[in-house]
């Protein structure tokens, strides 16, 4: 199983706007992957951004869902001037639109 997640980040370089990382993880917890990205970001920029995990759902087709989300928001991709782990998976888009598309691709399962 894989997980597809969205992390909300606030950066100093981005005029205090929020950007969003759309990613997938093969581990049981997306927080592990989120912390790997934050660590790598710190090594490049020497500060830790504000981060909040907005969505994190398990699925069997994580790569496919992540690719669809990246394609949908391609015109709103955020480019960094320094490279770090996951740097190409950030988007400067509207949060409500991002969450709507995510929820359509990965609907919540009813609890039994």
Steps between C-alpha positions, in 0.01 A plus 500: 500500500600858442390832641431825316532816706483879484722717718436872541819708539572865568829630364683827555594516130139478394385828660349301784259325261421132536620240255396136492700182458316217329678174562478130557661275755556128508538493878214460746524866602520799268641700789827308457524622141394852597783516756751374241400787269517756783846376597622524141343848467685611814830378361450721192339808655615489864154550647197282561172610340161481667341170390159347548384163368161570337420164343643152535316199359594145424448363148625229268575732207695778669731572207202539265311732739810711565563530124141609435525767771835625367359519146187683616703771675797503259445864398521598867822316583732686738868507406774532761839656431671219696447126472398273786317170535149546356563851364313435174171402667388840633213711371380855558127444464173556681461268796129444451549394138788268590304329777194465275697326225680281756172399665349415160796275414526348849158510668477417870396145569203449726597365840339172599 
